[in-house]
Amino acid sequence: MHIVVLVKQIPDPDAPASAIQVNEDQRGFRVATTVKSLISPFDEQALEAALRIRDAAGPAGASVKITAMSLGRESAREVLKHALAMGADDAVLLCDGAFDGGDSFTTALALSKAMAKLEPFDLIIAGRQAADFDFGLVGVGLAELLGLPAITMAKSVEVDGRTVRVERALAEGFEMVESDLPVLVTVSNELGSPRYPSLRQMMRAGRKPIAVWTAADLGLPADSVGAAAARTDIERFIRPRFDVQCDFINGDSAQEIAATLLARLRDARIL
């Protein structure tokens, strides 16, 4: 069985807002060099889902191969090394200047061509969305391009023979869905915490090779990916502005203060 897990490198979500400089005129932003780049948390949980499938297979797990794949710049090697340290067998980086400035569609297109270049796969697992832009489009877009069924918001993923069984997290509860392989599954945070690799695993992962494929390797002309083919037009980036007004209500008693507060809330049409 061959499982492909999609991972993305993002700036540390816990970085302070002051570390992000927004340029409204150029419709872009810049992250301070002091901010670390990490694997998107949902993608880390997607990898954990793949590892749990292999663990659940017992002795047969030796025949389960897990490939981590990312589209990004050279620095994205770090998230792939993290995936290898967690337990992935192979890693593929789609890296080319032609990919710069792309959107969800061009990313899914490049990934679809990479899937064709891989050995046959049975299951694709991705995070439900990336933790930077939160679009949540690449996974389902890739399924559409490959002609695969997509099961989203997975809380758990189990494989029995050629059938995948997914428990989905919904706003009103949970739902069980089954599908024949191959299929694409996006994982939600309800899956639980991913495992943390040991120092020995991280050192071993640092010595593993990472395959690097360019647009030409995927048979994609430069004008079919990246900014040249993006279907999303960003009108502007803005930093949220919060205008906070604080009023202190005085009174001789709690009852008087409460009555004044109630009157102000009614005047403001809040109540």
Buried (B, 14 or more C-beta within 10 A) or exposed (E): BBBBBBBBBBBBEEBEEEBBEBEEEEEEBEBEEEBEBBBBBBBBBBBBBBBBBBEBBEEEEEEBBBBBBBBBBEEBBBBBBBBBBBBBBBBBBBBBEBBEBBBBBBBBBBBBBBBEEBEEBBBBBBBBBBBEBEEBBBBBBBBBBBEBBBBBBBBBBBBEEEEBBBBBBEEEEEEEBEBEBBBBBBBBBBBEEBBEBEEEBBEEBEEBEBBBBBBEBBEBEBEBBBEBBBEEEEEEBEEEEEEEEEEEEEEEEEEEBEEBBEEEEEEEEEE
